[in-house]
């Protein structure tokens, strides 16, 4: 674990504490969610780059594939 400290206005801290908000917990949750979104964006970009290299299927491939599957049963 790493410790991260931030500075916020006293007024903001008092409002959040008065409302029963656990500031540390909320900041941690937000940063974890942000990191997850960044990882997700990176993964989508990687998959998109891979898909760009895949040639498109030939004309009629889907029809032939479905027909072959139906006839094999």
Biopython code that builds the backbone (N, CA, C, O; Angstrom):
import numpy as np
from Bio.PDB.StructureBuilder import StructureBuilder

atoms = [
    (1, "UNK", "N", (0.834, -1.188, 0.000)),
    (1, "UNK", "CA", (0.000, 0.000, 0.000)),
    (1, "UNK", "C", (0.876, 1.249, 0.000)),
    (1, "UNK", "O", (1.990, 1.249, 0.523)),
    (2, "UNK", "N", (0.349, 2.298, -0.594)),
    (2, "UNK", "CA", (1.016, 3.592, -0.651)),
    (2, "UNK", "C", (0.131, 4.627, 0.024)),
    (2, "UNK", "O", (-1.095, 4.568, -0.064)),
    (3, "UNK", "N", (0.764, 5.564, 0.691)),
    (3, "UNK", "CA", (0.017, 6.643, 1.336)),
    (3, "UNK", "C", (-0.007, 7.842, 0.401)),
    (3, "UNK", "O", (1.029, 8.261, -0.116)),
    (4, "UNK", "N", (-1.201, 8.390, 0.189)),
    (4, "UNK", "CA", (-1.388, 9.580, -0.625)),
    (4, "UNK", "C", (-2.089, 10.605, 0.254)),
    (4, "UNK", "O", (-3.111, 10.305, 0.873)),
    (5, "UNK", "N", (-1.548, 11.798, 0.309)),
    (5, "UNK", "CA", (-2.208, 12.825, 1.114)),
    (5, "UNK", "C", (-2.628, 13.974, 0.211)),
    (5, "UNK", "O", (-1.960, 14.295, -0.771)),
    (6, "UNK", "N", (-3.756, 14.587, 0.569)),
    (6, "UNK", "CA", (-4.282, 15.706, -0.200)),
    (6, "UNK", "C", (-4.639, 16.834, 0.756)),
    (6, "UNK", "O", (-4.779, 16.627, 1.962)),
    (7, "UNK", "N", (-4.781, 18.007, 0.207)),
    (7, "UNK", "CA", (-5.223, 19.160, 1.001)),
    (7, "UNK", "C", (-6.579, 19.601, 0.445)),
    (7, "UNK", "O", (-6.763, 19.762, -0.762)),
    (8, "UNK", "N", (-7.508, 19.788, 1.364)),
    (8, "UNK", "CA", (-8.811, 20.315, 0.975)),
    (8, "UNK", "C", (-9.154, 21.480, 1.900)),
    (8, "UNK", "O", (-8.592, 21.617, 2.986)),
    (9, "UNK", "N", (-10.055, 22.284, 1.464)),
    (9, "UNK", "CA", (-10.492, 23.436, 2.251)),
    (9, "UNK", "C", (-11.157, 22.949, 3.538)),
    (9, "UNK", "O", (-11.890, 21.960, 3.525)),
    (10, "UNK", "N", (-10.899, 23.646, 4.649)),
    (10, "UNK", "CA", (-11.499, 23.283, 5.938)),
    (10, "UNK", "C", (-13.019, 23.223, 5.852)),
    (10, "UNK", "O", (-13.647, 22.341, 6.438)),
    (11, "UNK", "N", (-13.601, 24.157, 5.127)),
    (11, "UNK", "CA", (-15.053, 24.209, 4.979)),
    (11, "UNK", "C", (-15.582, 22.924, 4.342)),
    (11, "UNK", "O", (-16.591, 22.372, 4.781)),
    (12, "UNK", "N", (-14.889, 22.460, 3.306)),
    (12, "UNK", "CA", (-15.300, 21.232, 2.621)),
    (12, "UNK", "C", (-15.197, 20.044, 3.572)),
    (12, "UNK", "O", (-16.103, 19.213, 3.625)),
    (13, "UNK", "N", (-14.119, 19.961, 4.312)),
    (13, "UNK", "CA", (-13.928, 18.858, 5.255)),
    (13, "UNK", "C", (-15.033, 18.848, 6.311)),
    (13, "UNK", "O", (-15.586, 17.794, 6.627)),
    (14, "UNK", "N", (-15.349, 20.018, 6.852)),
    (14, "UNK", "CA", (-16.394, 20.091, 7.883)),
    (14, "UNK", "C", (-17.750, 19.668, 7.335)),
    (14, "UNK", "O", (-18.496, 18.949, 8.001)),
    (15, "UNK", "N", (-18.070, 20.110, 6.130)),
    (15, "UNK", "CA", (-19.354, 19.740, 5.513)),
    (15, "UNK", "C", (-19.434, 18.234, 5.337)),
    (15, "UNK", "O", (-20.446, 17.616, 5.670)),
    (16, "UNK", "N", (-18.358, 17.638, 4.808)),
    (16, "UNK", "CA", (-18.352, 16.191, 4.576)),
    (16, "UNK", "C", (-18.436, 15.417, 5.884)),
    (16, "UNK", "O", (-19.179, 14.440, 5.976)),
    (17, "UNK", "N", (-17.691, 15.838, 6.888)),
    (17, "UNK", "CA", (-17.737, 15.161, 8.179)),
    (17, "UNK", "C", (-19.108, 15.286, 8.824)),
    (17, "UNK", "O", (-19.609, 14.332, 9.418)),
    (18, "UNK", "N", (-19.715, 16.464, 8.708)),
    (18, "UNK", "CA", (-21.050, 16.689, 9.264)),
    (18, "UNK", "C", (-22.072, 15.753, 8.607)),
    (18, "UNK", "O", (-23.032, 15.318, 9.243)),
    (19, "UNK", "N", (-21.849, 15.458, 7.343)),
    (19, "UNK", "CA", (-22.754, 14.572, 6.610)),
    (19, "UNK", "C", (-22.429, 13.094, 6.849)),
    (19, "UNK", "O", (-23.101, 12.215, 6.308)),
    (20, "UNK", "N", (-21.411, 12.824, 7.651)),
    (20, "UNK", "CA", (-21.058, 11.436, 7.964)),
    (20, "UNK", "C", (-20.251, 10.750, 6.870)),
    (20, "UNK", "O", (-20.203, 9.521, 6.810)),
    (21, "UNK", "N", (-19.622, 11.531, 6.015)),
    (21, "UNK", "CA", (-18.833, 10.965, 4.921)),
    (21, "UNK", "C", (-17.451, 10.585, 5.424)),
    (21, "UNK", "O", (-16.779, 11.382, 6.078)),
    (22, "UNK", "N", (-17.034, 9.374, 5.119)),
    (22, "UNK", "CA", (-15.675, 8.933, 5.416)),
    (22, "UNK", "C", (-14.811, 9.379, 4.233)),
    (22, "UNK", "O", (-14.778, 8.721, 3.193)),
    (23, "UNK", "N", (-14.118, 10.497, 4.404)),
    (23, "UNK", "CA", (-13.373, 11.116, 3.303)),
    (23, "UNK", "C", (-12.330, 10.159, 2.737)),
    (23, "UNK", "O", (-12.225, 10.000, 1.521)),
    (24, "UNK", "N", (-11.583, 9.543, 3.590)),
    (24, "UNK", "CA", (-10.526, 8.627, 3.151)),
    (24, "UNK", "C", (-11.104, 7.493, 2.302)),
    (24, "UNK", "O", (-10.576, 7.157, 1.242)),
    (25, "UNK", "N", (-12.195, 6.918, 2.791)),
    (25, "UNK", "CA", (-12.832, 5.809, 2.087)),
    (25, "UNK", "C", (-13.347, 6.262, 0.715)),
    (25, "UNK", "O", (-13.187, 5.543, -0.270)),
    (26, "UNK", "N", (-13.957, 7.434, 0.644)),
    (26, "UNK", "CA", (-14.518, 7.934, -0.613)),
    (26, "UNK", "C", (-13.425, 8.283, -1.625)),
    (26, "UNK", "O", (-13.565, 8.013, -2.818)),
    (27, "UNK", "N", (-12.339, 8.885, -1.142)),
    (27, "UNK", "CA", (-11.230, 9.219, -2.044)),
    (27, "UNK", "C", (-10.607, 7.933, -2.584)),
    (27, "UNK", "O", (-10.305, 7.830, -3.773)),
    (28, "UNK", "N", (-10.417, 6.951, -1.693)),
    (28, "UNK", "CA", (-9.849, 5.667, -2.113)),
    (28, "UNK", "C", (-10.752, 5.001, -3.147)),
    (28, "UNK", "O", (-10.264, 4.509, -4.164)),
    (29, "UNK", "N", (-12.065, 4.979, -2.900)),
    (29, "UNK", "CA", (-13.005, 4.364, -3.835)),
    (29, "UNK", "C", (-12.955, 5.052, -5.194)),
    (29, "UNK", "O", (-12.947, 4.394, -6.234)),
    (30, "UNK", "N", (-12.920, 6.393, -5.174)),
    (30, "UNK", "CA", (-12.887, 7.153, -6.425)),
    (30, "UNK", "C", (-11.616, 6.849, -7.224)),
    (30, "UNK", "O", (-11.679, 6.616, -8.432)),
    (31, "UNK", "N", (-10.467, 6.851, -6.548)),
    (31, "UNK", "CA", (-9.205, 6.598, -7.239)),
    (31, "UNK", "C", (-9.126, 5.168, -7.779)),
    (31, "UNK", "O", (-8.590, 4.943, -8.864)),
    (32, "UNK", "N", (-9.658, 4.207, -7.026)),
    (32, "UNK", "CA", (-9.686, 2.824, -7.510)),
    (32, "UNK", "C", (-10.571, 2.703, -8.748)),
    (32, "UNK", "O", (-10.215, 2.012, -9.703)),
    (33, "UNK", "N", (-11.715, 3.368, -8.730)),
    (33, "UNK", "CA", (-12.614, 3.355, -9.878)),
    (33, "UNK", "C", (-11.960, 4.032, -11.089)),
    (33, "UNK", "O", (-12.084, 3.554, -12.217)),
    (34, "UNK", "N", (-11.275, 5.133, -10.849)),
    (34, "UNK", "CA", (-10.583, 5.844, -11.922)),
    (34, "UNK", "C", (-9.490, 4.962, -12.534)),
    (34, "UNK", "O", (-9.347, 4.910, -13.756)),
    (35, "UNK", "N", (-8.727, 4.276, -11.697)),
    (35, "UNK", "CA", (-7.678, 3.376, -12.185)),
    (35, "UNK", "C", (-8.291, 2.243, -13.004)),
    (35, "UNK", "O", (-7.749, 1.868, -14.044)),
    (36, "UNK", "N", (-9.424, 1.691, -12.543)),
    (36, "UNK", "CA", (-10.107, 0.619, -13.276)),
    (36, "UNK", "C", (-10.550, 1.116, -14.656)),
    (36, "UNK", "O", (-10.398, 0.405, -15.649)),
    (37, "UNK", "N", (-11.094, 2.330, -14.720)),
    (37, "UNK", "CA", (-11.533, 2.891, -15.997)),
    (37, "UNK", "C", (-10.353, 3.073, -16.955)),
    (37, "UNK", "O", (-10.475, 2.813, -18.153)),
    (38, "UNK", "N", (-9.220, 3.516, -16.427)),
    (38, "UNK", "CA", (-8.032, 3.689, -17.257)),
    (38, "UNK", "C", (-7.568, 2.345, -17.796)),
    (38, "UNK", "O", (-7.239, 2.231, -18.977)),
    (39, "UNK", "N", (-7.536, 1.318, -16.938)),
    (39, "UNK", "CA", (-7.155, -0.023, -17.396)),
    (39, "UNK", "C", (-8.114, -0.525, -18.466)),
    (39, "UNK", "O", (-7.694, -1.143, -19.445)),
    (40, "UNK", "N", (-9.389, -0.261, -18.278)),
    (40, "UNK", "CA", (-10.394, -0.687, -19.246)),
    (40, "UNK", "C", (-10.186, 0.006, -20.590)),
    (40, "UNK", "O", (-10.260, -0.635, -21.638)),
    (41, "UNK", "N", (-9.927, 1.312, -20.562)),
    (41, "UNK", "CA", (-9.672, 2.057, -21.793)),
    (41, "UNK", "C", (-8.442, 1.517, -22.516)),
    (41, "UNK", "O", (-8.445, 1.392, -23.740)),
    (42, "UNK", "N", (-7.397, 1.197, -21.764)),
    (42, "UNK", "CA", (-6.182, 0.645, -22.362)),
    (42, "UNK", "C", (-6.462, -0.707, -23.002)),
    (42, "UNK", "O", (-5.969, -0.990, -24.094)),
    (43, "UNK", "N", (-7.247, -1.542, -22.333)),
    (43, "UNK", "CA", (-7.576, -2.859, -22.876)),
    (43, "UNK", "C", (-8.410, -2.736, -24.147)),
    (43, "UNK", "O", (-8.183, -3.467, -25.112)),
    (44, "UNK", "N", (-9.371, -1.816, -24.154)),
    (44, "UNK", "CA", (-10.203, -1.606, -25.342)),
    (44, "UNK", "C", (-9.345, -1.128, -26.504)),
    (44, "UNK", "O", (-9.520, -1.571, -27.639)),
    (45, "UNK", "N", (-8.428, -0.232, -26.219)),
    (45, "UNK", "CA", (-7.530, 0.276, -27.269)),
    (45, "UNK", "C", (-6.682, -0.862, -27.840)),
    (45, "UNK", "O", (-6.497, -0.959, -29.053)),
    (46, "UNK", "N", (-6.171, -1.719, -26.961)),
    (46, "UNK", "CA", (-5.342, -2.847, -27.391)),
    (46, "UNK", "C", (-6.142, -3.811, -28.274)),
    (46, "UNK", "O", (-5.655, -4.259, -29.312)),
    (47, "UNK", "N", (-7.354, -4.119, -27.858)),
    (47, "UNK", "CA", (-8.198, -5.024, -28.646)),
    (47, "UNK", "C", (-8.559, -4.384, -29.983)),
    (47, "UNK", "O", (-8.570, -5.059, -31.013)),
    (48, "UNK", "N", (-8.854, -3.088, -29.970)),
    (48, "UNK", "CA", (-9.186, -2.393, -31.210)),
    (48, "UNK", "C", (-8.018, -2.441, -32.191)),
    (48, "UNK", "O", (-8.217, -2.654, -33.387)),
    (49, "UNK", "N", (-6.808, -2.246, -31.691)),
    (49, "UNK", "CA", (-5.628, -2.307, -32.547)),
    (49, "UNK", "C", (-5.448, -3.703, -33.137)),
    (49, "UNK", "O", (-5.064, -3.852, -34.298)),
    (50, "UNK", "N", (-5.730, -4.730, -32.321)),
    (50, "UNK", "CA", (-5.637, -6.103, -32.834)),
    (50, "UNK", "C", (-6.689, -6.364, -33.907)),
    (50, "UNK", "O", (-6.404, -6.990, -34.928)),
    (51, "UNK", "N", (-7.905, -5.879, -33.670)),
    (51, "UNK", "CA", (-8.985, -6.103, -34.631)),
    (51, "UNK", "C", (-8.746, -5.389, -35.958)),
    (51, "UNK", "O", (-9.197, -5.858, -37.002)),
    (52, "UNK", "N", (-8.040, -4.256, -35.926)),
    (52, "UNK", "CA", (-7.742, -3.541, -37.157)),
    (52, "UNK", "C", (-6.858, -4.368, -38.079)),
    (52, "UNK", "O", (-6.880, -4.181, -39.296)),
    (53, "UNK", "N", (-6.079, -5.281, -37.504)),
    (53, "UNK", "CA", (-5.164, -6.115, -38.283)),
    (53, "UNK", "C", (-5.852, -7.348, -38.870)),
    (53, "UNK", "O", (-5.296, -8.010, -39.746)),
    (54, "UNK", "N", (-7.051, -7.656, -38.394)),
    (54, "UNK", "CA", (-7.778, -8.836, -38.859)),
    (54, "UNK", "C", (-8.526, -8.479, -40.147)),
    (54, "UNK", "O", (-9.297, -7.520, -40.182)),
    (55, "UNK", "N", (-8.292, -9.251, -41.187)),
    (55, "UNK", "CA", (-9.005, -8.944, -42.441)),
    (55, "UNK", "C", (-10.498, -9.263, -42.309)),
    (55, "UNK", "O", (-10.875, -10.137, -41.528)),
    (56, "UNK", "N", (-11.340, -8.569, -43.058)),
    (56, "UNK", "CA", (-12.775, -8.842, -42.987)),
    (56, "UNK", "C", (-13.096, -10.224, -43.575)),
    (56, "UNK", "O", (-12.345, -10.748, -44.398)),
    (57, "UNK", "N", (-14.205, -10.796, -43.148)),
    (57, "UNK", "CA", (-14.633, -12.095, -43.665)),
    (57, "UNK", "C", (-15.057, -11.933, -45.121)),
    (57, "UNK", "O", (-15.515, -10.872, -45.545)),
    (58, "UNK", "N", (-14.889, -13.012, -45.867)),
    (58, "UNK", "CA", (-15.263, -12.970, -47.281)),
    (58, "UNK", "C", (-16.782, -12.920, -47.441)),
    (58, "UNK", "O", (-17.523, -13.324, -46.545)),
    (59, "UNK", "N", (-17.224, -12.436, -48.559)),
    (59, "UNK", "CA", (-18.655, -12.316, -48.876)),
    (59, "UNK", "C", (-19.340, -13.676, -48.759)),
    (59, "UNK", "O", (-18.871, -14.655, -49.339)),
    (60, "UNK", "N", (-20.434, -13.745, -48.023)),
    (60, "UNK", "CA", (-21.223, -14.965, -47.886)),
    (60, "UNK", "C", (-20.728, -15.926, -46.817)),
    (60, "UNK", "O", (-21.295, -17.007, -46.659)),
    (61, "UNK", "N", (-19.698, -15.567, -46.086)),
    (61, "UNK", "CA", (-19.139, -16.456, -45.065)),
    (61, "UNK", "C", (-20.177, -16.807, -43.998)),
    (61, "UNK", "O", (-20.297, -17.966, -43.602)),
    (62, "UNK", "N", (-20.914, -15.817, -43.540)),
    (62, "UNK", "CA", (-21.897, -16.045, -42.477)),
    (62, "UNK", "C", (-22.978, -17.008, -42.922)),
    (62, "UNK", "O", (-23.346, -17.923, -42.186)),
    (63, "UNK", "N", (-23.486, -16.800, -44.126)),
    (63, "UNK", "CA", (-24.554, -17.658, -44.649)),
    (63, "UNK", "C", (-24.056, -19.096, -44.750)),
    (63, "UNK", "O", (-24.748, -20.024, -44.329)),
    (64, "UNK", "N", (-22.862, -19.285, -45.305)),
    (64, "UNK", "CA", (-22.306, -20.647, -45.437)),
    (64, "UNK", "C", (-22.082, -21.288, -44.069)),
    (64, "UNK", "O", (-22.357, -22.474, -43.888)),
    (65, "UNK", "N", (-21.593, -20.523, -43.123)),
    (65, "UNK", "CA", (-21.318, -21.065, -41.790)),
    (65, "UNK", "C", (-22.601, -21.527, -41.100)),
    (65, "UNK", "O", (-22.635, -22.604, -40.505)),
    (66, "UNK", "N", (-23.646, -20.720, -41.179)),
    (66, "UNK", "CA", (-24.921, -21.089, -40.565)),
    (66, "UNK", "C", (-25.491, -22.322, -41.250)),
    (66, "UNK", "O", (-25.973, -23.240, -40.586)),
    (67, "UNK", "N", (-25.436, -22.342, -42.561)),
    (67, "UNK", "CA", (-25.958, -23.480, -43.320)),
    (67, "UNK", "C", (-25.208, -24.760, -42.957)),
    (67, "UNK", "O", (-25.834, -25.797, -42.737)),
    (68, "UNK", "N", (-23.888, -24.704, -42.892)),
    (68, "UNK", "CA", (-23.088, -25.874, -42.528)),
    (68, "UNK", "C", (-23.436, -26.344, -41.124)),
    (68, "UNK", "O", (-23.531, -27.547, -40.879)),
    (69, "UNK", "N", (-23.624, -25.418, -40.210)),
    (69, "UNK", "CA", (-23.946, -25.783, -38.834)),
    (69, "UNK", "C", (-25.303, -26.468, -38.761)),
    (69, "UNK", "O", (-25.454, -27.460, -38.049)),
    (70, "UNK", "N", (-26.289, -25.957, -39.486)),
    (70, "UNK", "CA", (-27.634, -26.548, -39.480)),
    (70, "UNK", "C", (-27.631, -27.945, -40.105)),
    (70, "UNK", "O", (-28.322, -28.850, -39.637)),
    (71, "UNK", "N", (-26.859, -28.098, -41.149)),
    (71, "UNK", "CA", (-26.828, -29.388, -41.852)),
    (71, "UNK", "C", (-26.047, -30.445, -41.091)),
    (71, "UNK", "O", (-26.230, -31.633, -41.357)),
    (72, "UNK", "N", (-25.201, -30.074, -40.173)),
    (72, "UNK", "CA", (-24.383, -31.034, -39.445)),
    (72, "UNK", "C", (-25.155, -31.720, -38.318)),
    (72, "UNK", "O", (-24.640, -32.650, -37.697)),
    (73, "UNK", "N", (-26.384, -31.272, -38.046)),
    (73, "UNK", "CA", (-27.160, -31.872, -36.951)),
    (73, "UNK", "C", (-28.129, -32.865, -37.454)),
    (73, "UNK", "O", (-28.863, -33.464, -36.669)),
]
sb = StructureBuilder()
sb.init_structure("model")
sb.init_model(0)
sb.init_chain("A")
sb.init_seg("    ")
for serial, (resi, resn, name, xyz) in enumerate(atoms, 1):
    if name == "N":
        sb.init_residue(resn, " ", resi, " ")
    sb.init_atom(name, np.array(xyz, "f"), 0.0, 1.0, " ", f" {name:<3s}", serial, name[0])
structure = sb.get_structure()
